[in-house]
Amino acid sequence: RHYRMFADCGAEFIWRDVDDVRPEEDESYLETDEIFASFTPSMREHYDAWGGTYSNYFTARLWNPADFGAPLWHSADEQVAWHVGGFLSGWRFALDPQVGSMKYLNGTLLERGKEMSITLEFLKNQADLLENWMSS
């Protein structure tokens, strides 16, 4: 099965890839219990903390003040830490034997056999984000 991972306040962040939805499934949305049925409780705890961080920031910084043009992240450190945490969760999910691939937030396709090259490219992009944020 193939999945995608994206930020959506108030919903789960892991969905089936739209091209992998079977007719009997009707939609790509997955319940949290279904997502983590084959994983350890610590995987679920990490995912909940990661998703909770985004939802809390979204609510406090954008929703409650009704300022949807405001930045979600107040620093590059916040943004990069959140992305790295999610990226690692995405990899853990993608490496499960029942998973074919995981498309991460920015469209990066996480699939077995390409762990090193994909991770290095992702981390380089995060380092560039930190560097560019500091220089602006």
ABEGO torsion letter per residue (X at the ends): XBBBBBBBBGBBABBBBAAABBAAAGBABBBAAAAAAABBAAAAAAAAAAAAAAAAAAAAAAAAAGBAABBABABAAAAAAAAAAAAAAAAAAAABAABABBBBAAGBBBBBGAAAAAAAAAAAAAAAAAAAAAAX
